[in-house]
Amino acid sequence: MRNIAEFTLIGHVGTIKHVGKTVRVTVCVNYPFKDKGGEWNDDQHWNEVTIFTKSIQGYVNEHVSKGDLVHARGRLRQNSYERDGKRIYTVDLIALEFGRLAQAAERSAA
């Protein structure tokens, strides 16, 4: 039996950074909820997606900008490192697919 640990995100791009041989894209995902007063609010979560694949990096560089609505799918990778004598554990989101669903409103109006 095959084991899997995957993620799927649909959200808006915050930043695009080039770090070493990777491209890292932050994606904001909103979870709507009703507060105690019955008003709808968004619970925002920022996720950093790491892209190793050259073809996906090229696509992001040419077609994706801050504010764009994007879809990312990929695998989870657990990692750890030591800082100030303490072990820090992380979960990396490694993109296997990445696409733009819609341009940011300010770019599409221009």
C-alpha positions in Angstrom: 0.0 0.0 0.0 1.3 3.4 -0.9 1.6 6.0 1.8 0.9 9.7 1.1 1.1 13.1 2.7 -0.3 15.7 0.4 -1.6 19.3 0.5 -3.9 21.4 -1.7 -4.1 25.2 -1.4 -6.2 27.8 -3.2 -5.5 31.3 -2.1 -3.8 34.6 -3.0 -0.1 35.2 -3.5 1.7 37.4 -0.9 5.4 37.2 -1.8 7.6 35.4 -4.3 11.2 34.8 -3.2 14.2 33.2 -4.8 16.1 31.2 -2.1 19.1 29.2 -3.4 17.9 26.8 -6.0 14.2 27.2 -4.9 11.3 29.6 -5.4 9.2 30.2 -2.3 5.7 31.6 -2.7 3.5 32.6 0.3 -0.2 31.9 -0.2 -2.9 33.3 2.0 -5.9 31.0 2.6 -9.1 32.3 4.3 -11.4 30.2 6.4 -14.7 32.1 6.9 -16.4 31.8 10.3 -19.3 33.5 12.3 -18.2 35.3 15.4 -20.3 35.5 18.6 -22.2 38.4 17.2 -23.3 36.5 14.1 -20.9 38.5 11.8 -18.8 36.7 9.2 -15.0 37.0 9.5 -12.0 35.5 7.8 -9.4 33.5 9.6 -6.3 34.0 7.5 -3.5 31.5 7.3 -0.3 32.1 5.4 1.5 29.1 3.9 4.9 29.1 2.3 5.1 26.8 -0.7 8.6 25.6 -1.9 9.1 25.0 -5.6 12.1 22.9 -6.7 10.9 22.0 -10.3 12.5 24.2 -12.9 9.5 24.3 -15.2 7.2 25.3 -12.3 9.7 28.0 -11.2 9.7 29.4 -14.8 5.9 29.4 -14.9 5.7 31.3 -11.6 8.4 33.8 -12.7 6.6 34.6 -15.9 2.9 34.4 -15.0 2.3 34.8 -11.2 2.4 38.0 -9.2 1.3 39.3 -5.8 -2.4 39.1 -5.3 -3.1 36.5 -8.0 -5.4 33.6 -7.0 -3.4 30.4 -7.3 -3.8 26.7 -6.9 -0.9 24.6 -5.4 -0.8 20.9 -4.9 2.1 18.8 -3.6 3.7 16.7 -0.8 4.5 17.4 2.8 8.0 17.0 4.0 9.0 17.0 7.7 12.3 18.6 8.5 14.2 19.6 11.6 17.2 21.8 12.4 19.0 23.0 15.5 18.9 26.7 16.7 20.4 27.9 19.9 20.8 24.4 21.2 17.1 23.5 20.6 15.7 21.2 17.9 13.1 23.0 15.7 10.6 20.9 13.7 9.0 22.2 10.5 6.6 20.9 7.8 7.6 22.0 4.3 5.0 22.3 1.5 6.8 21.0 -1.7 4.8 22.0 -4.9 4.3 19.4 -7.6 1.7 21.5 -9.3 1.2 25.3 -9.3 -1.2 27.3 -11.4 -2.8 30.8 -11.6 -6.6 30.7 -11.4 -7.1 34.5 -11.7 -5.0 37.7 -12.0 -5.1 40.1 -9.1 -7.9 42.7 -9.5 -5.5 45.7 -9.9 -3.5 43.9 -12.7 -6.5 42.7 -14.7 -8.1 46.2 -14.6 -4.9 47.8 -16.1 
